Amino acid sequence: MARQIKQTQKTQDNDSLVRVFFRGFFWPLVLIGKGFTWLAHRPPLKQIGHGFRWFFRLRGIRFIGRLLGLSYLRGSWQELKLVTWPTKREGRRLTTAVVIFSVIFGALIALVDYGLDKLFKQLLLK
């Protein structure tokens, strides 16, 4: 039993990324009964993910990523995943509060501007 496990580990270690990748695509083409198994097959997403991870860890690709600022985008995306978004009701309530505050603040600024305009016109023009 131990030999079989060791031999399985050796063959798994010797499998290239390409072989592992394509194994997931070609084995479903075997006929079973009347249909093809590809109807129930899931694509080898794990292998694709490992391939992307390997590619983006290459020194040249990381250098280009630093030049383009991709680490900033990655950090921003990770930060966005941590955000707790408000519910629709909370969003509506908060938006209403901002609109009301803006209207009141705008009216106060307009009132002060009108008052200062009248004051300066009377002081400077007389």
DADAWO-V886275 format. One record per residue. N is the residue number from 1. SS is DSSP state (2 for helix, 1 for strand, 0 for the rest). OMEGA is omega as a letter, one per 30 degrees, with the letter a starting at -180 (* if undefined). BURIAL is # if it has 9 or more other C-alpha atoms within 8 Angstrom, else .. Layout:
# DADAWO-V886275
n:N ss:SS omega:OMEGA burial:BURIAL
n:N ss:SS omega:OMEGA burial:BURIAL
This chain:
# DADAWO-V886275
n:1 ss:0 omega:a burial:.
n:2 ss:2 omega:l burial:.
n:3 ss:2 omega:a burial:.
n:4 ss:2 omega:l burial:.
n:5 ss:2 omega:l burial:.
n:6 ss:2 omega:a burial:.
n:7 ss:2 omega:l burial:.
n:8 ss:2 omega:l burial:.
n:9 ss:2 omega:l burial:.
n:10 ss:2 omega:a burial:.
n:11 ss:2 omega:l burial:.
n:12 ss:2 omega:l burial:.
n:13 ss:2 omega:a burial:.
n:14 ss:2 omega:l burial:.
n:15 ss:0 omega:l burial:.
n:16 ss:0 omega:l burial:.
n:17 ss:2 omega:l burial:.
n:18 ss:2 omega:a burial:.
n:19 ss:2 omega:l burial:.
n:20 ss:2 omega:a burial:#
n:21 ss:2 omega:a burial:#
n:22 ss:2 omega:l burial:.
n:23 ss:2 omega:l burial:.
n:24 ss:2 omega:a burial:#
n:25 ss:2 omega:a burial:#
n:26 ss:2 omega:a burial:.
n:27 ss:2 omega:l burial:.
n:28 ss:2 omega:a burial:#
n:29 ss:2 omega:l burial:#
n:30 ss:0 omega:a burial:.
n:31 ss:1 omega:l burial:#
n:32 ss:1 omega:a burial:.
n:33 ss:0 omega:a burial:.
n:34 ss:0 omega:a burial:.
n:35 ss:1 omega:l burial:.
n:36 ss:1 omega:l burial:#
n:37 ss:2 omega:a burial:#
n:38 ss:2 omega:l burial:.
n:39 ss:2 omega:a burial:.
n:40 ss:0 omega:a burial:.
n:41 ss:0 omega:l burial:.
n:42 ss:0 omega:l burial:.
n:43 ss:0 omega:a burial:.
n:44 ss:0 omega:a burial:#
n:45 ss:2 omega:a burial:.
n:46 ss:2 omega:l burial:.
n:47 ss:2 omega:l burial:#
n:48 ss:2 omega:l burial:#
n:49 ss:2 omega:l burial:.
n:50 ss:2 omega:l burial:.
n:51 ss:2 omega:l burial:#
n:52 ss:2 omega:a burial:.
n:53 ss:2 omega:l burial:.
n:54 ss:2 omega:a burial:.
n:55 ss:2 omega:a burial:.
n:56 ss:2 omega:l burial:.
n:57 ss:0 omega:l burial:.
n:58 ss:0 omega:a burial:.
n:59 ss:2 omega:a burial:.
n:60 ss:2 omega:l burial:.
n:61 ss:2 omega:l burial:#
n:62 ss:2 omega:l burial:#
n:63 ss:2 omega:l burial:.
n:64 ss:2 omega:l burial:.
n:65 ss:2 omega:l burial:#
n:66 ss:2 omega:l burial:#
n:67 ss:2 omega:a burial:.
n:68 ss:2 omega:l burial:.
n:69 ss:0 omega:a burial:.
n:70 ss:2 omega:l burial:#
n:71 ss:2 omega:l burial:.
n:72 ss:2 omega:l burial:.
n:73 ss:2 omega:l burial:.
n:74 ss:2 omega:l burial:.
n:75 ss:2 omega:l burial:.
n:76 ss:2 omega:l burial:.
n:77 ss:2 omega:l burial:.
n:78 ss:2 omega:l burial:.
n:79 ss:2 omega:l burial:.
n:80 ss:2 omega:l burial:.
n:81 ss:2 omega:l burial:.
n:82 ss:0 omega:a burial:.
n:83 ss:0 omega:l burial:.
n:84 ss:0 omega:a burial:.
n:85 ss:0 omega:l burial:.
n:86 ss:0 omega:l burial:.
n:87 ss:0 omega:a burial:.
n:88 ss:2 omega:a burial:.
n:89 ss:2 omega:l burial:.
n:90 ss:2 omega:l burial:.
n:91 ss:2 omega:l burial:#
n:92 ss:2 omega:a burial:.
n:93 ss:2 omega:a burial:.
n:94 ss:2 omega:l burial:.
n:95 ss:2 omega:l burial:.
n:96 ss:2 omega:l burial:.
n:97 ss:2 omega:l burial:.
n:98 ss:2 omega:l burial:.
n:99 ss:2 omega:l burial:.
n:100 ss:2 omega:l burial:.
n:101 ss:2 omega:a burial:.
n:102 ss:2 omega:l burial:.
n:103 ss:2 omega:l burial:.
n:104 ss:2 omega:a burial:.
n:105 ss:2 omega:l burial:.
n:106 ss:2 omega:l burial:.
n:107 ss:2 omega:l burial:.
n:108 ss:2 omega:l burial:.
n:109 ss:2 omega:l burial:.
n:110 ss:2 omega:l burial:.
n:111 ss:2 omega:l burial:.
n:112 ss:2 omega:l burial:.
n:113 ss:2 omega:l burial:.
n:114 ss:2 omega:a burial:.
n:115 ss:2 omega:l burial:.
n:116 ss:2 omega:l burial:.
n:117 ss:2 omega:l burial:.
n:118 ss:2 omega:a burial:.
n:119 ss:2 omega:a burial:.
n:120 ss:2 omega:l burial:#
n:121 ss:2 omega:l burial:#
n:122 ss:2 omega:a burial:.
n:123 ss:2 omega:a burial:.
n:124 ss:2 omega:a burial:.
n:125 ss:2 omega:l burial:.
n:126 ss:0 omega:* burial:.
